[in-house]
Amino acid sequence: MTDTVTPKPNHVKDFLKLVAFEHSVFALPFAYLSTLTVMTLEDAFSWWVLVLVTIAMVSARTLAMAANRIIDRKIDALNPRTAKRELVTGRVSLNTAYIGCAVSLAALLVSAGLLNPLCLWLSPLAVAPLVVYPYAKRFTNYPHAILGLAQMVAPVGAWLAVTGTFEGSAPAIVLGAAVGLWIGGFDLIYACQDTEVDREIGVHSTPARWGVKAALHASTVTHVLAWAAFAWFGTMTGYSWLYWTGLAVVAVALAYEHRVVRPDDLSKVNRAFFTANGFVAVALFAFALADLLLR
């Protein structure tokens, strides 16, 4: 008889799975878009700044996800969709999650401090909405708006990382609004799959309060506004036909996302959430980067 060998837990790998590390693809391209745009406008390209922006953004996102999982672990245990998350099953210990938060916060503060004093002073304000978001579903039907606000920080922070001042940062604020609306819009779609469970366990969301159909309509409007804000950013920063081609591609991807998710069929939510939105982020950044390289 052969003994079954239980594999040793890989704490780093399990923690990265806990925070869905690969989903950094949603926000990081827009941080790069903001950074490279202002570097081009200011003629101030720096690999060092680009590396620090990467560390700051990934650290902030990891901190946010770890905090989210810690705060929501009891709610996650009540939802069949989330009941197998690592903190619920014990695959990742609460202590490991807290250590991950601490390391991420330290990395964020150090990278912000190395960028410039303004980024360091503003870093607590960047963290605040990230930590407030998990609590939002306990007191408001619109936690998606708070998530959008939290995600708006990335492009603005990336711009300030280069300039060190709010002067002339209006394009970054517009880009931040675009990203916040985009992410808030697809969070509305994602929340639809938990509508009934949320109602049963007392979790607040727009679909739980107003229904799936209303939430999907709100998501459509939000994404139209997001696209308009991306266009406004392109106009403000002098992008040419390549960026606008990318925006056309984004419009098609968003239309596809809203076509495959319907009130009577939520089976393709994951395809819309992960595939379509990951494509939107990478595609727009790729076309914008090509545009910048041709300047």
N, C-alpha and C positions, 0 to 999 in steps of 0.2 A: 504493500500500500504506500502510495506516494503522498507525502505531506504537502499541503497547499501552502505556498509561500505568499504571505501578504506583503505587497509592495510597500516600501517605506513612503510615508507622505512627503511630498515636495512642497514645503510651505510657501516658497516664492511662487511656484507655478499655480498653486491653489489660490493664493492671494490675487494674482493677476487675473485668474478666472473669475474670482469674486467681483472684482471691479470692472470686468469686461474690458480689459486693457486695449483690445484691438479696436474698440469703438472710438478711440481717440481720432479716428479718421473723420468723424463728423465735425469736430471743432478745429483741429490742428491746421487743416488747409486754409481756413479763413484767418487764422492767426498769421500764417505765412503770407497770405494775400495782403493783409494790412501792413506787415513788416516790410515786405519787398516793394510795395507801392510807395510807401513814404521814403524808403531808402533810395528809390529811383528818383522821386521828386526832389529830394534833398541832396542827391548825389553823394550818399553816405553809406555805401554798402560795407557790411562788416560781418564776417563769419562768426566772430565772437558774440556779437549781439544776437545773431540768428540761433546759435547754440543755446544761449541763455534764455531766449524766448521759448525755445523748444522745451527746455527743462522746466521753466515756470509753468507753461501751459499743461504739460503732461502731469506735473506734480499737482496742480490745482484740480485737474479732472480726477486724478486718482484719489485725492483727498475727498472730493465731493462724493465719488462713488462709494468709497469705504464708509464715510459718515452716513450716507444714505442707507447702506446695508445694515449698519449698526442700529440706527434709529428705527428702521422699519422691520427689524428681524421678527418681532412678534406679529405684525400685520402680515408679513410674508408667509409665516407659518400657517395662517388661516386661509391662504389663497392657493388652490391646487396648482396654479401656473407657477407660483414662486416658492412653493413648499420645499423644493429640492435645492434651493440656493445654499451655498456653502456654510453660511452662518447658522442657518436653520438646521441643517443635517449634522453640524459639528465637524464637517470636513475642514473648516477654518475656525480656529478658536476666536473668541471675543478678544482675548489678549493680543493675538496676532493682528487682528483688524485695527485695534487701537495703536499698535506699534506702527502699522502701515500708515495710519493717519498722521502720527507724529513725524515719521520720516518724510512724508510728502509735504507736510507743513514746513518743516525745516528746509527742505530743498526749494520750496517756493520762496521763502523769505530770503534765503541766501542768494538765489538767482536774481530776485527782484532788487536786492541791495547792491549786487554787482552791476546791475544795469544802470540805475541812477536813483537819487534820493526820492524823487517823486514816486517811482514805482514801489519803492520800499514802504513809503508812508501810505500809499493807497492799497497795498496788498491785503490788509485786514478788511477793507471795504469790498475787495474782490472775493474774499472767502465768505463773507457774511451771507449773501443770497444763496451760495452753494449749500450752506449748512441749514438755512431757513427752509429751503425747498422741501426736504422730506417731511417737515412739520406742517407744511401748507395744506396737505391733504386732510389734516385733522380739523381745520377751521375755515377753509374756503372752498368753494366749488370751482375755483379757477387756479389751481396749483400750476397749471401749464404756463400761465403768465409769469409766475415767479421763476419757473425754469427758464423761460425766454430771457428774463432780466438777468439771470445768472450767466447765461451764455453770451449775452451782449458784451460782457466784460472782456472777453478774449481779444476781439479785434481792437478795442479801444486801448487795452493794456499793451498790446503789441505795438501799436502806433506810438504810444508814450515811451515805450522802451527805446525807441530810436530818437525821438525828439526831446524827451525829458520835460516837455511843457504842453499845456493844453492849447496854447496858441496855434491856430491853424489845424486843429484836430477835428473840425466838423466832418470831413469825409469818414473818419474813423467812427464817429458816432452814428452816421448813416449806415455804414457797413455793420456796425454792432446791432443796430435796430433790425437790419435785414436778417442777420444770423439769428437774433432772438425770435423774430417772427417765424422764421423757417423752422427752427427747432420747436418752438411752442406749437406750431401747426402740426408737425408730425407727432408730437406728444399727445395731442388731442386724438389722433388716429389710434395711437398705441393704447391709450386708456380705454378705448371702446371695448376691447376684448375682456375687460374686467368689470363691465358695467353691473351685471347682476351680483357678482361677489362683493363688489364695493358697497352696493346698497345693503346687502345682508350684514356686513361687518362694520358698517358705519364710516367707510372711507369716502371722502368728498372728491368729486371730479365733475367736470362739465357733462360727460356722458351719463354719469350716475344721476345728476340733477335734472338734466334737460332731455336726455335720451340720445341714442346713437346717431339718429338722423340729424338732429340739431348740431351735434358735435362735429359731424363730418362736413356739414355746411359751414360751420365756423372755421374749420380747418382750411377749407377751400378759399374762403375770404382772406384768411391770414396768410396763406401762401401767395395769393395774388398781390397782397401788400408787400410781402417779402421780396417778390420778384421786382416790383416797382422800386423798392429801396435799393436792390442790387443795381438796377439800371441807373438810379440817381447817383449812386457811388461811382459808377463808370463814367458818368457825365462830369462829375465834379473833379475827377482825377485824370481826365484826358485819355481814357482808353479808346482804342480804335476798333476796327472791324473784327479782329480776332476775339476780343472780349465779348462783343455783341453776338458773335457766332456761338460762343460758349453759353451766353444767356438764352439763346434760342434752344440750344440743346437742353438746358436746365428746364425751360418751359415744357418741353416734350416729356422729360422725366417726371416732372410734377404732375402733368396731365395724366400720365400713365399711373402714377401712384394713386390718384383720386379715382381713376377708372376701375382699378382692380379691387378696391375696397368699397363695399356697398353696405347699406344698413342691414340687408338681408343675407349678406355673405361676408363674414370677417375672416375667412380661412386664409386670405392672402395678406393679412396684416404684417406678418414678419417679412414677406417679400417687399412690401412697400416700405417698411421701417428700415430694414437693414440694407437691402440691395439698392433700391431706388435712391434713398437718401445718401448712402455712401457714394453712389455714382454722382449725385448732384455736387457734393463737396469736392470730389477729386476732379470732375470734369471742368467745373468753373475755374478752379485753381490752375489746371493745366492750360486752359485757353488764356487765362490772364497772364500766366508766366510766359507763355509764348509771345504774347503781346508786349510784355516788358522787355523781353530779350531782343525784340526787333526795334526798340526805341534807339 
